[in-house]
Amino acid sequence: MIDNSTKKHILEEILKSKSFANSKLNCKLLTYLIECSINNTSPSEFSIAIDVFNKDSGFNPNEDTIVRVSVYNLRKKLERYYQNMGKRTKLRVKIPKGHYEVEFFNYSKENLKDKVKNPYLILISIITLLIIIIIYLIFKIPAQLKNQNDLTSSAVALNIYSDFIKADKNTIISLGDDFLYYSDFSEFKTKSIRKMYRNSEINREEEFEKFKSEDSERDSYKKLPFSFFNQAAVWPLPHLVKIMHENNIEYRINSASTLNSNDIKANDIVFLGSFWTLGLLDPVIKDLGMSYNIIGDETLTIANFSSKDSVVEYKRTGIPAFDHIDYSAFIKIPGPNNNTILIIASFYATGSVGTIKYITEESSLEKLKLKFEEKFGEFPKHFYVIFKSTGFNREVLSTELVQLEKIDPSQIKW
């Protein structure tokens, strides 16, 4: 039986760790749950909503999922803590799935035989391999990035990453993946074949369900259960991960096609990828007067703020293997629940890589700051910037700023 003083000590050790230092919400929620254990009370979804999230008596868990999402995030954060900083800790705390009461237990490694029986072992191995690859890529970033000046201070001063550093919420890096679906059929009734499809007009679940409803023969179509990421999502990722580590921002990575409304409500989001892989974030750029075309001429069209009857059009040209021009949008907007959404979207990798290099170099950040101050008298909290990147053989040669605007939060309709 674990006594209350030991429970308090366990809580103190977790709260003072770097993993929890920048996460006030997780600290508050964990403290509440452990105090319930100390006081022999059973926390409920309603009591947590009232005591932790300051909801009123009208709180309806069927309409507001903040408690379930936050407890899920805390559970994952505890797991990551014990995988890293707390890996030598024998006496641990956990939140069992489907419950809000915490449990204290003595940790011992699982039997290898039991691990082999675990159906998630292969998935965990794949994720671990991906992490190793990302770390390798981070250290292979060109020398000029390693010689940057103090990124943290300049970025915070420019109000780009400060919301993520100071946030009480967790951060999700959402990577744009192509929405693929499939159908199984038998050819000559001899063997089963899986056919996969990619439709440029289907980029999220709602569009897929609408597509299926238009023809009964599509009832058997299913979304592919794994993701295919394009270069616009993967190539800039090491640069972004470097920023996260330098600023001690904890994050998890998922695919844009699996991002759901609860994720967007409960977390800060950073999107990397092509315009057509935005998924649930796609309506956001429509709210900003943006539209894109990927059939025929690849163009990004933006309603002119000074004259609503006119538009500005940016056309991607050339072939990535040779001389080419790509365009990208760098967008920072408020989320639906006092959170922050950062979007880096382009047609191909040239635009996304060019953008993230631009916003991690002090000299170019200073140019961005001056441009905003010249136009608006300040560096706004919410904005969008359009970049033009030129490249050759998939390498970024130069990136220039071609348009910037201040965003009124009321433009975004969640």
C-alpha positions in Angstrom: 0.0 0.0 0.0 1.5 3.3 -1.0 1.1 6.1 1.6 0.0 9.6 0.9 3.5 11.1 1.4 4.9 8.8 -1.2 2.1 9.8 -3.6 3.0 13.5 -3.0 6.7 12.8 -3.7 5.8 11.0 -7.0 3.8 14.0 -8.0 6.5 16.5 -7.1 9.1 14.6 -9.1 6.9 14.6 -12.2 6.0 18.2 -12.0 9.5 19.4 -11.7 10.7 17.5 -14.8 11.3 19.3 -18.1 8.6 17.1 -19.6 5.9 18.9 -17.5 7.6 22.3 -17.0 6.0 24.0 -20.0 2.6 22.3 -19.6 0.5 24.0 -16.9 -2.7 22.3 -17.9 -1.2 18.8 -17.6 0.4 19.7 -14.3 -3.0 21.0 -12.9 -4.9 18.0 -14.2 -2.4 15.5 -12.8 -2.2 17.3 -9.4 -6.0 17.2 -9.2 -6.2 13.4 -10.0 -3.5 12.5 -7.5 -5.0 14.7 -4.8 -8.3 12.8 -5.4 -6.4 9.6 -4.7 -4.8 11.1 -1.6 -8.3 12.2 -0.3 -9.9 8.9 -1.3 -12.4 10.5 -3.7 -13.3 9.3 -7.1 -13.0 12.0 -9.8 -15.7 12.1 -12.5 -15.8 13.8 -15.8 -18.1 16.4 -14.4 -16.0 17.1 -11.3 -12.9 17.4 -13.4 -14.7 19.9 -15.7 -15.8 22.0 -12.8 -12.6 21.9 -10.7 -9.9 21.8 -13.3 -11.4 23.5 -16.4 -13.6 26.0 -14.5 -16.8 24.8 -16.3 -20.2 25.7 -14.8 -23.0 23.4 -13.7 -24.3 23.4 -17.2 -21.4 21.4 -18.5 -22.5 18.7 -20.9 -19.9 15.9 -21.6 -21.9 14.8 -24.7 -21.2 18.2 -26.3 -17.8 19.2 -24.7 -15.1 16.5 -24.8 -12.4 18.7 -23.2 -12.0 16.3 -20.2 -11.7 13.1 -22.2 -9.3 14.7 -24.7 -7.2 16.2 -21.9 -7.0 13.0 -19.9 -6.0 11.1 -23.0 -3.2 13.7 -23.7 -2.1 13.4 -20.1 -2.0 9.6 -20.2 0.2 9.8 -23.3 2.4 12.5 -21.7 3.0 10.2 -18.7 3.9 7.4 -21.0 6.5 9.5 -22.8 7.8 10.8 -19.4 8.5 7.2 -18.2 10.1 6.4 -21.6 12.6 9.2 -21.2 13.3 11.3 -18.1 11.5 9.0 -15.7 12.7 5.7 -17.2 14.7 4.7 -14.1 11.7 5.3 -11.8 10.4 2.1 -10.2 7.3 3.5 -8.4 5.0 5.0 -11.1 1.6 6.4 -11.6 -0.7 5.7 -14.5 -4.3 6.5 -15.7 -5.9 3.3 -16.9 -7.9 3.6 -20.1 -11.6 4.3 -19.5 -11.0 5.6 -16.0 -10.1 8.9 -14.3 -8.7 7.4 -11.1 -4.9 7.2 -11.0 -3.1 4.0 -10.1 0.3 3.6 -8.4 2.4 0.6 -9.2 5.9 -0.9 -9.1 7.3 -1.0 -12.6 9.0 -4.1 -13.9 9.9 -4.9 -17.6 7.5 -7.1 -19.4 8.5 -10.6 -20.2 9.9 -10.8 -23.8 7.5 -13.5 -24.7 4.6 -11.3 -23.8 6.0 -8.5 -25.8 6.1 -10.7 -28.9 2.5 -11.5 -28.4 1.6 -7.8 -28.3 0.0 -6.8 -31.7 1.4 -3.3 -31.4 5.0 -4.3 -31.1 5.6 -4.0 -34.8 3.9 -0.6 -34.9 6.1 0.6 -32.0 9.2 -0.6 -33.8 8.3 1.3 -36.9 7.6 4.5 -34.9 11.0 4.1 -33.2 12.7 3.7 -36.5 11.1 6.8 -37.8 12.3 8.7 -34.7 15.8 7.5 -35.3 15.6 8.6 -39.0 14.4 12.1 -37.9 17.2 12.5 -35.3 19.7 11.5 -38.0 18.3 14.1 -40.4 18.4 16.7 -37.7 22.2 16.3 -37.3 22.6 16.3 -41.1 21.0 19.8 -41.5 23.4 22.0 -43.4 26.1 23.8 -41.5 24.7 27.2 -42.1 21.6 26.3 -40.0 23.9 25.1 -37.1 25.6 28.5 -37.1 22.4 30.5 -36.7 22.2 33.0 -33.9 19.9 32.6 -30.9 16.8 31.3 -32.6 14.7 31.2 -29.5 15.0 34.8 -28.5 14.5 36.2 -32.1 11.5 33.8 -32.8 9.8 34.7 -29.5 10.4 38.4 -30.2 8.7 38.0 -33.6 5.7 36.3 -32.0 5.8 33.2 -34.2 6.7 30.4 -31.8 6.1 32.1 -28.4 2.5 30.8 -28.2 3.7 27.3 -28.5 6.5 27.8 -25.9 4.1 29.4 -23.3 1.1 27.2 -24.1 -0.7 25.0 -21.6 -1.7 22.7 -24.5 0.2 19.9 -26.2 1.5 20.4 -29.7 0.7 18.2 -32.7 2.8 18.2 -35.9 0.3 17.3 -38.5 1.9 16.0 -41.7 -0.1 16.2 -44.9 -0.7 12.8 -46.4 -2.4 11.8 -49.6 -6.0 10.6 -49.0 -6.0 7.1 -50.6 -8.9 4.7 -50.6 -9.2 1.2 -51.9 -11.6 -1.6 -52.8 -11.1 -5.4 -52.7 -12.3 -7.5 -55.6 -11.6 -10.9 -57.2 -10.3 -11.2 -60.7 -11.8 -14.1 -62.5 -12.8 -15.3 -59.0 -9.4 -16.8 -58.5 -7.6 -14.3 -56.2 -8.4 -11.2 -54.2 -6.9 -8.0 -55.5 -6.8 -4.6 -53.7 -7.0 -1.6 -55.9 -6.0 1.8 -54.5 -7.2 5.2 -55.8 -6.3 8.8 -55.4 -8.9 11.4 -56.3 -7.7 15.0 -56.3 -11.1 16.2 -55.1 -11.1 14.0 -52.0 -8.8 15.1 -49.2 -10.8 14.5 -46.0 -13.3 12.1 -44.5 -16.4 14.3 -45.3 -15.5 14.5 -49.0 -14.9 10.8 -49.0 -18.3 10.0 -47.5 -20.0 12.4 -49.9 -18.2 10.7 -52.8 -19.4 7.3 -51.6 -23.0 8.4 -51.2 -23.2 9.5 -54.8 -23.0 5.9 -56.1 -24.0 2.7 -54.4 -21.2 0.8 -56.1 -18.8 2.8 -54.0 -20.1 1.4 -50.7 -17.3 -1.0 -50.5 -14.6 1.7 -50.7 -12.5 2.2 -47.6 -9.9 4.7 -46.5 -6.4 3.2 -46.6 -5.4 2.5 -42.9 -1.9 3.8 -43.3 -0.5 7.0 -44.8 1.6 8.1 -47.8 3.4 11.4 -47.1 4.6 13.6 -49.9 7.9 15.5 -49.9 6.3 18.8 -48.9 5.5 17.2 -45.5 8.6 15.2 -44.9 11.5 17.3 -46.2 10.9 20.4 -43.9 10.2 18.2 -40.9 13.9 18.0 -39.6 14.0 21.9 -39.5 10.8 22.1 -37.6 11.8 19.4 -35.1 15.0 21.3 -34.5 13.0 24.4 -33.6 10.8 22.3 -31.2 13.9 20.8 -29.4 15.7 24.2 -29.2 12.6 25.7 -27.5 11.8 22.7 -25.3 8.4 22.2 -27.0 7.0 18.7 -26.6 5.1 17.4 -29.6 3.6 14.3 -31.2 3.4 13.6 -34.9 0.3 12.4 -36.8 -1.0 12.4 -40.3 -3.4 15.2 -41.5 -6.0 12.6 -42.7 -6.3 11.3 -39.1 -6.5 14.8 -37.5 -10.0 15.2 -35.9 -12.0 18.1 -34.4 -11.1 17.1 -30.9 -7.4 17.3 -31.8 -8.0 20.8 -33.2 -9.9 21.9 -30.0 -7.5 20.5 -27.5 -4.0 21.0 -29.0 -1.8 23.5 -30.7 -1.3 22.4 -34.3 1.6 22.8 -36.8 0.7 21.6 -40.3 3.3 20.7 -42.9 2.4 19.6 -46.4 0.8 20.3 -49.8 -2.3 22.4 -50.1 -4.4 19.4 -51.1 -3.5 17.5 -48.0 -4.8 20.0 -45.5 -7.7 17.8 -44.5 -9.8 19.4 -41.7 -7.7 22.6 -42.0 -8.7 23.1 -45.6 -11.8 25.3 -44.8 -9.5 27.7 -42.9 -7.7 28.9 -46.1 -11.1 29.3 -47.7 -12.0 31.7 -44.8 -8.9 33.7 -45.7 -10.0 34.1 -49.3 -7.5 31.5 -50.6 -8.2 28.8 -53.1 -5.9 26.5 -55.0 -6.0 24.5 -58.2 -4.0 21.3 -58.9 -5.7 20.1 -62.0 -4.1 21.6 -65.1 -2.2 24.8 -64.1 -1.3 24.7 -60.4 -2.3 28.0 -59.0 -2.8 29.7 -55.7 -5.5 32.4 -55.8 -6.1 35.0 -53.1 -8.8 37.6 -52.8 -7.3 41.1 -52.7 -7.9 42.6 -49.3 -7.8 46.2 -50.7 -10.4 45.3 -53.3 -12.7 42.3 -52.8 -13.6 42.3 -56.5 -10.0 41.5 -57.5 -7.7 38.6 -56.9 -4.0 37.9 -57.0 -2.9 34.6 -58.7 0.3 32.8 -58.2 1.2 30.1 -60.7 3.6 27.3 -60.0 5.9 26.7 -63.0 8.6 24.3 -64.2 9.5 20.7 -63.3 11.0 20.0 -59.8 13.8 18.0 -61.4 14.9 21.1 -63.3 14.3 24.9 -63.0 11.0 25.6 -61.3 9.1 28.0 -59.1 6.9 27.0 -56.2 4.6 29.1 -53.9 3.8 28.5 -50.3 1.5 30.0 -47.6 2.8 30.5 -44.0 -0.3 31.1 -41.8 -0.7 31.7 -38.1 -4.3 31.8 -36.8 -6.2 31.3 -33.5 -7.7 27.9 -32.9 -11.2 27.3 -31.6 -10.2 26.9 -27.9 -7.6 29.6 -27.2 -5.0 27.5 -29.0 -2.7 28.2 -32.0 -2.7 26.8 -35.5 0.4 27.2 -37.7 0.2 26.2 -41.3 3.0 25.8 -43.9 1.5 24.6 -47.1 2.9 24.6 -50.7 2.5 22.7 -53.9 5.8 20.8 -53.7 8.7 20.4 -51.3 10.6 23.5 -52.6 8.0 25.9 -51.2 7.7 24.3 -47.8 11.4 23.8 -47.3 12.1 27.4 -48.5 9.5 28.7 -46.1 10.7 26.9 -43.0 14.3 28.0 -43.8 13.1 31.6 -44.1 11.4 31.5 -40.8 14.4 30.0 -38.9 17.1 32.3 -40.1 17.5 35.5 -38.1 18.3 37.8 -41.0 15.2 36.8 -43.0 13.0 36.9 -39.8 14.2 40.5 -39.3 13.1 41.3 -42.9 9.7 39.8 -42.2 9.4 41.8 -39.1 10.3 45.1 -40.9 7.8 44.3 -43.8 5.0 43.9 -41.3 5.9 47.0 -39.4 6.0 49.0 -42.6 2.6 47.9 -43.6 0.7 47.6 -40.3 2.9 49.4 -37.7 3.4 46.1 -35.8 4.3 42.4 -36.1 0.7 41.0 -35.7 -0.2 38.0 -33.6 -2.1 36.4 -36.5 -1.1 36.7 -40.1 -0.4 35.0 -43.4 2.6 35.3 -45.7 3.0 34.1 -49.3 6.5 33.0 -50.3 7.9 32.4 -53.8 10.7 29.8 -53.9 12.9 29.0 -56.9 14.7 25.7 -57.1 16.7 23.3 -59.3 16.8 19.5 -59.1 14.6 19.7 -55.9 17.1 22.0 -54.2 15.9 25.4 -52.9 17.9 28.2 -54.5 16.1 31.3 -53.1 12.9 32.3 -51.3 11.3 35.7 -51.4 8.3 37.2 -49.7 5.6 38.3 -52.2 2.6 39.1 -50.0 1.7 39.4 -46.4 -1.5 40.3 -44.5 -2.7 40.7 -41.0 -5.5 38.3 -40.0 -8.6 39.4 -38.1 -9.6 36.4 -35.9 -13.2 36.9 -36.7 -12.4 35.8 -40.3 -11.9 32.2 -39.1 -15.1 30.2 -38.7 -14.6 27.1 -36.6 
